[in-house]
Amino acid sequence: MLKLYDTMSRTKKAVRQPEPGKPITLYLCGPTVYGRAHIGNARGPVVFDVLFRQLRHLHGADSVRYARNITDIDDKIMAKAVAENRSPQAVAREFEAAYQADMGALGCLPPDFEPRATDHIAGDHGMIAMIAALIETGVAYEADGHVLFEVAKFDGYGRLSRRPMDEMIAGARVEVAPYKRAPGDFVLWKPSTADQPGWDSPWGRGRPGWHIECSAMIRGVLGAETIDIHGGGIDLQFPHHENERAQSCCAHGGQELARIWMHNGFLTMGETKMSKSIGNIVTPRELLDAGWQGEVLRLALLSAHYRQPLMWTDALLEQSKAKLDRLYRRKTEGEMGSAEPVAALLDDLNTPEALAALPDGATLLGFGLADPAAWFTQGADSAAIEADLARYRDARAARDWTSADSIRDSLRAQGIEISVSKDGKTNWRKA
């Protein structure tokens, strides 16, 4: 039985068994697509991919539904569009495609649903309809062209974060505006100027606030008011997830938004959280272009328990590469271990313990899926190496050991190892 740590209860809870017509439902807060994701942004998708794989293995693909959204309407997207004289849609589509390519390179399976926020503004279960319902129930109000959620009207506000309101507001740098009844009230709808993207609504032409997006998309694509697992980075716990929970509970007659809330820890560069605003970031694309395989990045991201902070270093990448080299050598020898989930994965996705058990469970972690020959030759100049290898074979055939040793040493200096099998066949791989 799979158990996961629930941020709300601060306990490990069993994931329910799927029932006919009631698959297990997962939702991960996805990217705001105004630039390339950094490697810290990839930790949540990689962790959730491991969870997705476990659940599909345990219950079958048809018993799991996984959604990871795309926020394609945001002030940062609009600002980039203005700076580059492009449409916000063009900016969003460019970086949506980049994000999908980067997560695919890290071995993440495509989610069942990848809803865009702009596709869920109108409609019966869209954001406008949800906002209208919140106004009708008395927990939201109109002010100065905005619609805001009044947090004082929801008794359970703060239960997820478990911190004093003033402390949460100060820590999250919540905007204090004159049209708010209280500093913690959050925007559900805001007005758009003529040159900004906007949608017609009962409160005038405008666009949604960030928090309402996920509540509407969860209901729209997963078809449930209460889902099984909701995930994201620990920085989303407040205000984003706290606000999501509040508005969904109020819109759905008090029903909780999620049975289990999962939050992954930060990635750090040195002692500082990796952040675009600070500028201490490196992107998956930069690391891939530098020659690191996607599986290496994936293993590095899973090397610490997902709830703990993870320090990103070159040494971590080297260690991850060495571990995968050992795995692929064992695969070459026909030793891939059991394909069943190891016990550590069933205990709150304890990936460090699961990685210690490799090769057992490797495929369910997303490792060992490449061809070993391709793994050990990736990134090398194969044509040039094969030419040197032909010269090496000729020298050996002529018993010119001095030339053969010179060629071997030259290749070794380039990070290429030569091996000769018992039947005389010569092979190479990256060291």
C-alpha positions in Angstrom: 0.0 0.0 0.0 1.4 3.4 -1.0 1.5 6.0 1.7 2.3 9.7 1.2 3.0 12.5 3.6 0.0 14.9 3.8 1.0 18.5 4.5 -2.5 19.3 5.9 -2.5 16.6 8.6 1.3 16.3 9.0 0.9 12.5 8.8 1.5 9.8 6.2 -1.8 8.8 4.6 -2.6 5.8 2.5 -3.6 6.6 -1.1 -7.1 5.2 -1.6 -7.7 2.3 -3.9 -9.3 3.2 -7.3 -12.9 2.1 -7.9 -14.8 1.5 -11.2 -15.4 4.9 -12.7 -13.4 6.6 -9.9 -9.7 6.6 -10.9 -7.0 8.0 -8.6 -6.6 11.7 -9.5 -3.4 13.7 -9.3 -2.8 17.4 -10.0 0.6 19.2 -10.1 0.9 22.9 -10.3 2.7 23.5 -13.6 4.7 26.4 -15.0 3.9 30.0 -15.8 5.4 30.0 -19.3 7.3 33.3 -19.7 10.8 31.7 -19.8 12.7 28.4 -19.6 12.2 26.4 -16.4 15.3 26.1 -14.2 16.4 22.8 -12.8 14.7 23.5 -9.4 11.4 23.8 -11.3 11.9 20.3 -12.6 12.0 18.7 -9.1 8.2 18.6 -8.7 7.5 17.1 -12.2 10.2 14.4 -11.7 8.9 13.4 -8.3 5.3 13.4 -9.5 6.4 11.3 -12.5 7.8 8.7 -10.1 4.4 8.8 -8.3 2.5 8.5 -11.6 4.6 5.5 -12.6 4.0 3.7 -9.2 0.3 4.2 -9.3 0.0 3.0 -12.9 2.1 -0.1 -12.1 0.0 -0.8 -8.9 -3.4 -0.2 -10.4 -3.2 0.0 -14.2 -3.0 3.0 -16.5 -6.8 3.3 -16.7 -7.0 3.7 -12.9 -5.0 6.9 -12.7 -5.6 10.4 -14.1 -2.8 13.0 -13.9 -3.1 16.7 -14.7 -0.2 19.2 -14.9 -1.4 22.7 -15.9 0.1 25.5 -18.0 -0.4 29.1 -16.7 -0.5 30.9 -20.0 -2.0 34.2 -18.8 0.1 36.2 -16.4 1.6 39.7 -16.0 5.1 38.3 -16.5 4.1 36.8 -19.9 2.5 40.1 -20.9 5.6 42.1 -19.8 7.9 39.8 -21.9 5.5 40.1 -24.9 5.7 43.9 -24.7 9.5 43.9 -24.3 9.9 41.7 -27.4 7.0 43.2 -29.5 5.2 39.8 -29.6 1.8 38.6 -28.6 1.4 37.1 -25.1 0.1 33.9 -26.8 3.3 33.6 -28.9 5.5 33.9 -25.8 3.3 31.4 -23.9 3.4 28.8 -26.7 7.1 29.1 -27.1 7.9 28.4 -23.5 5.2 25.8 -23.1 6.8 23.8 -25.9 10.3 24.3 -24.3 8.9 23.1 -20.9 7.4 20.0 -22.4 10.6 19.2 -24.2 12.8 19.7 -21.1 10.5 17.6 -18.9 10.5 14.9 -21.6 14.3 14.9 -21.7 14.3 14.2 -17.9 12.2 11.1 -18.5 8.8 12.5 -17.4 5.8 10.7 -19.0 3.3 13.1 -20.6 0.4 13.8 -18.1 -3.0 12.6 -19.1 -4.1 16.3 -19.1 -2.1 19.5 -19.6 -4.8 22.2 -19.4 -4.1 25.8 -20.3 -5.5 28.4 -18.1 -6.9 30.4 -21.0 -9.1 27.4 -22.0 -10.8 27.4 -18.6 -11.9 31.0 -18.1 -15.4 30.7 -19.6 -17.8 27.7 -19.6 -19.9 25.9 -17.0 -16.9 24.9 -14.8 -14.7 27.8 -15.8 -13.2 30.5 -13.7 -15.9 33.1 -14.3 -18.6 30.7 -13.2 -16.6 29.8 -10.1 -16.1 33.4 -9.2 -19.8 34.1 -9.6 -20.6 31.2 -7.3 -18.2 32.6 -4.7 -19.9 36.0 -4.8 -23.3 34.4 -4.5 -22.2 32.5 -1.4 -21.0 35.7 0.2 -17.2 34.9 0.5 -16.2 37.2 -2.4 -16.8 40.9 -3.2 -16.4 43.4 -6.0 -14.1 46.4 -5.5 -12.7 48.9 -7.9 -13.1 46.7 -10.9 -11.7 43.7 -9.0 -13.3 40.6 -7.4 -11.6 39.4 -4.2 -12.0 36.5 -1.9 -12.6 37.6 1.7 -10.4 35.2 3.8 -12.2 36.2 7.0 -15.3 34.4 5.7 -13.6 31.0 5.5 -13.0 29.6 9.0 -10.5 27.0 7.8 -8.1 29.6 6.2 -4.5 28.9 7.3 -5.1 25.3 8.2 -2.8 24.1 5.4 0.1 26.4 6.3 -0.4 26.5 10.1 1.2 29.9 10.5 -0.1 33.2 11.8 -1.7 35.3 9.1 0.5 38.3 9.6 3.6 36.1 9.3 2.3 34.4 6.2 1.5 37.7 4.5 4.9 39.2 5.3 6.8 36.1 4.2 4.9 35.9 0.9 5.0 39.6 0.2 1.3 39.7 -0.4 0.2 42.9 -2.1 -1.6 45.4 0.1 -4.1 47.4 -2.0 -6.7 50.1 -1.0 -9.6 48.2 -2.6 -9.0 45.2 -0.2 -11.1 44.8 3.0 -8.1 43.0 4.6 -4.5 42.6 3.5 -4.9 38.8 3.1 -7.9 39.0 0.7 -6.8 37.8 -2.7 -7.7 38.6 -6.3 -10.1 36.4 -8.2 -10.6 38.8 -11.2 -8.9 42.0 -12.2 -9.5 44.5 -15.0 -7.6 44.6 -18.2 -6.7 47.7 -20.2 -7.4 47.9 -23.9 -4.0 46.7 -24.8 -4.0 43.7 -22.4 -5.6 40.3 -22.9 -9.1 40.3 -21.5 -12.4 38.4 -21.3 -15.9 39.7 -20.9 -17.4 39.0 -17.5 -20.2 40.3 -15.2 -17.5 42.6 -13.6 -16.2 44.0 -16.8 -13.5 43.0 -19.3 -10.6 41.5 -17.4 -8.6 38.4 -16.6 -8.4 35.9 -13.8 -6.1 36.1 -10.7 -3.5 33.3 -10.5 -5.1 31.3 -7.7 -8.5 30.7 -9.3 -7.0 29.0 -12.3 -6.0 25.8 -10.7 -9.3 25.3 -8.8 -11.2 25.7 -12.1 -8.8 23.5 -14.1 -8.9 20.7 -11.5 -12.7 20.6 -11.7 -12.7 21.0 -15.4 -10.2 18.2 -16.4 -10.3 15.8 -13.5 -14.1 16.0 -13.1 -14.0 16.0 -9.3 -14.5 18.5 -6.6 -12.2 16.5 -4.3 -9.1 15.0 -5.9 -6.7 12.4 -4.3 -3.4 14.2 -4.5 -2.4 17.8 -5.1 1.2 18.7 -5.4 3.7 21.5 -5.9 6.8 23.1 -4.4 6.9 24.1 -0.8 6.8 27.8 -1.8 3.3 27.2 -3.2 1.9 26.1 0.2 1.2 29.8 0.9 -0.5 31.7 -0.6 -1.3 29.6 -3.7 -2.4 26.3 -2.2 -4.0 28.0 0.8 -6.0 30.2 -1.5 -6.9 27.3 -3.9 -8.2 25.3 -0.9 -10.3 28.2 0.4 -12.0 29.1 -2.8 -12.6 25.4 -3.8 -14.1 24.5 -0.4 -16.4 27.5 -0.6 -17.5 26.9 -4.2 -18.2 23.2 -3.6 -20.2 23.3 -0.4 -17.4 22.7 2.0 -15.8 19.7 0.3 -12.0 19.6 0.6 -10.0 20.1 -2.6 -7.6 17.3 -2.0 -7.3 14.2 0.2 -3.5 14.5 0.3 -1.3 17.6 -0.2 2.3 16.9 -1.4 5.0 19.6 -1.3 8.6 19.1 -2.5 11.5 21.0 -1.0 13.7 23.6 -2.6 16.8 23.1 -4.7 19.7 25.3 -3.5 22.8 26.6 -5.1 25.1 26.9 -2.2 23.0 28.0 0.8 20.4 29.9 -1.3 17.2 28.7 -2.8 17.4 28.5 -6.6 15.2 31.3 -7.9 14.8 33.2 -11.2 14.3 36.5 -9.2 17.8 36.0 -7.6 19.4 34.8 -10.8 21.2 31.8 -9.3 19.7 29.3 -11.7 20.7 26.8 -14.3 18.2 25.3 -16.7 17.8 21.7 -17.8 18.5 22.8 -21.4 21.9 24.4 -20.4 22.8 21.2 -18.5 21.7 19.0 -21.4 23.7 21.1 -23.9 26.7 20.8 -21.6 26.6 17.0 -22.2 24.7 15.7 -19.2 22.2 13.0 -20.0 18.7 13.5 -18.9 18.7 10.4 -16.7 21.7 11.9 -14.8 19.7 15.1 -14.1 16.7 12.9 -13.1 18.7 10.8 -10.7 20.3 13.9 -9.2 16.9 15.4 -8.5 15.8 12.1 -6.8 18.9 11.7 -4.8 17.4 13.4 -1.7 14.0 12.7 -0.3 11.5 15.0 -2.1 10.5 16.8 1.1 14.0 17.7 2.0 16.1 20.5 0.5 18.6 19.4 -2.2 21.9 21.2 -2.9 22.8 21.2 -6.6 26.5 20.7 -7.3 28.8 19.4 -10.0 29.8 16.6 -7.5 26.1 15.5 -7.3 26.0 15.2 -11.1 29.2 13.2 -11.2 27.9 10.8 -8.5 24.7 10.4 -10.3 26.5 9.7 -13.6 28.7 7.1 -11.9 25.6 5.3 -10.4 23.9 5.1 -13.8 27.1 3.9 -15.4 27.1 1.0 -12.9 23.4 0.3 -13.7 24.0 0.2 -17.4 27.0 -2.1 -17.0 24.8 -4.5 -15.1 22.2 -4.2 -17.8 24.8 -5.1 -20.4 25.4 -8.2 -18.3 21.7 -9.0 -18.2 21.2 -8.0 -14.5 18.4 -5.5 -14.2 16.8 -6.8 -11.0 13.1 -6.8 -10.1 10.6 -4.5 -11.9 8.4 -4.4 -8.8 8.2 -1.3 -6.6 10.7 -1.5 -3.7 9.3 -1.0 -0.3 11.0 2.4 0.1 8.9 3.8 -2.8 5.7 2.7 -1.1 6.8 4.6 2.0 6.3 8.3 0.9 8.5 7.8 -2.2 11.7 7.4 -0.4 13.9 7.6 -3.5 17.3 7.7 -1.7 16.6 4.2 -0.3 15.1 3.0 -3.5 18.2 4.2 -5.4 20.4 2.3 -3.0 18.5 -0.9 -4.1 19.3 -0.4 -7.8 18.9 -2.3 -10.1 15.7 -3.3 -8.3 12.9 -0.9 -9.2 15.0 0.9 -11.8 12.3 1.0 -14.5 9.7 2.3 -12.1 12.0 5.1 -11.1 12.5 5.9 -14.8 16.1 4.5 -15.1 17.8 1.9 -17.3 15.4 2.4 -20.2 18.1 3.4 -22.8 20.2 1.0 -24.9 23.5 0.5 -23.0 25.5 1.0 -26.2 23.8 4.3 -26.7 24.3 5.3 -23.1 28.1 4.7 -23.1 28.6 6.5 -26.5 26.3 9.4 -26.1 27.9 12.8 -26.9 31.0 11.2 -28.5 32.3 11.8 -32.1 31.4 8.3 -33.2 32.8 8.6 -36.7 36.2 9.8 -35.5 36.4 7.2 -32.8 35.5 4.4 -35.2 38.3 5.5 -37.5 40.7 5.4 -34.6 39.3 2.0 -33.6 39.9 0.7 -37.1 43.6 1.8 -36.9 43.8 0.1 -33.5 42.5 -3.2 -34.9 44.9 -3.0 -37.8 47.9 -2.3 -35.4 46.9 -5.2 -33.2 46.5 -7.5 -36.3 50.0 -6.5 -37.4 51.3 -7.0 -33.8 52.4 -3.4 -33.8 51.9 -3.1 -30.0 53.5 0.3 -29.8 51.1 1.9 -32.3 48.1 0.1 -30.7 49.1 1.3 -27.2 49.5 4.9 -28.6 46.0 4.8 -30.1 44.5 3.4 -27.0 46.2 6.0 -24.8 45.1 8.8 -27.1 41.5 7.7 -26.9 41.7 7.3 -23.1 42.9 10.9 -22.9 39.6 11.8 -24.7 37.6 9.8 -22.1 37.1 6.8 -24.4 37.8 3.3 -23.1 38.6 0.4 -25.5 37.8 -3.2 -24.6 38.6 -6.5 -26.5 36.3 -9.4 -25.9 37.4 -13.1 -25.8 36.4 -13.6 -29.4 38.6 -10.7 -30.4 35.8 -8.1 -31.0 36.9 -4.5 -30.2 34.4 -2.2 -28.5 34.5 1.3 -27.0 32.5 3.4 -24.6 32.8 6.7 -22.8 34.8 6.3 -19.5 
